[in-house]
Amino acid sequence: MSLQQIFGNRVRELRTARGFTQEDLAEKSGFFRTYISRVETGEANPTLTMIHALAGSLRVDVTDLFDTGPMPDLPVKKTRLSRGRVVK
């Protein structure tokens, strides 16, 4: 399961706990219902601004969106860390 799917499951869990439909959450957050669906299925990778809007619409703290219990082992990509400059 990807991080996006784990996050999406948490959004769905909080949404249904509040009795909201995807349409309700979309209206409250200013997003399209199809985007909410994509978030919940892990097909979208929301920005920090969008995560903040989702949390506000669900009336939870941003950290509650990440309270999913123990994280599964995910594959680690080996990438060079950027220090804010391009090295050629």
C-alpha positions in Angstrom: 0.0 0.0 0.0 1.4 3.4 -1.0 1.5 6.5 1.3 -1.2 8.1 -0.9 -3.5 5.1 -0.3 -2.8 5.1 3.4 -3.6 8.9 3.5 -6.7 8.4 1.3 -8.0 5.7 3.6 -7.6 8.1 6.6 -9.5 10.9 4.8 -12.3 8.4 3.9 -12.4 7.2 7.5 -12.7 10.8 8.9 -15.2 11.8 6.2 -17.6 8.9 6.9 -17.2 9.3 10.7 -18.6 12.8 10.3 -21.4 11.6 8.0 -20.2 13.5 5.0 -20.5 12.3 1.5 -17.7 12.9 -1.0 -19.9 15.7 -2.4 -20.3 17.3 1.1 -16.5 17.3 1.6 -15.9 18.6 -1.9 -18.3 21.5 -1.3 -16.8 22.3 2.1 -13.2 22.2 0.8 -13.8 23.8 -2.5 -12.5 20.8 -4.5 -14.3 18.7 -7.1 -16.0 15.5 -5.9 -13.8 13.6 -8.4 -10.7 15.0 -6.8 -11.9 13.8 -3.3 -12.5 10.4 -4.9 -8.9 10.4 -6.3 -7.5 11.4 -2.9 -9.4 8.6 -1.1 -8.3 6.0 -3.6 -4.6 7.1 -3.5 -4.6 8.3 -7.1 -3.9 11.9 -6.1 -1.0 13.3 -4.2 -2.4 16.4 -2.4 -0.2 19.4 -1.8 0.2 20.9 1.7 -2.3 23.6 0.9 -4.9 20.9 -0.1 -4.1 18.8 3.0 -4.7 21.9 5.1 -8.0 22.6 3.3 -9.1 18.9 3.8 -8.3 19.1 7.5 -10.2 22.3 8.0 -13.2 20.9 6.1 -13.2 17.7 8.2 -12.8 19.9 11.4 -9.6 18.0 12.4 -6.0 19.0 13.0 -3.7 18.4 10.1 -1.9 15.8 12.2 -5.1 13.8 12.5 -5.0 13.1 8.8 -1.7 11.3 9.4 -2.7 9.4 12.5 -2.9 6.0 10.8 -1.1 3.8 13.3 2.1 2.0 12.5 3.4 2.7 9.1 4.1 -0.3 6.9 7.6 -0.8 5.4 7.7 1.1 2.2 10.4 0.8 -0.5 13.0 3.5 -0.2 14.1 5.2 -3.3 17.8 6.0 -3.5 18.0 9.6 -4.5 20.5 12.4 -4.0 19.5 14.9 -1.4 19.1 18.4 -2.7 20.6 21.2 -0.7 18.8 23.9 -2.8 21.4 24.1 -5.5 22.0 22.3 -8.7 25.4 20.5 -9.0 26.6 19.5 -12.4 
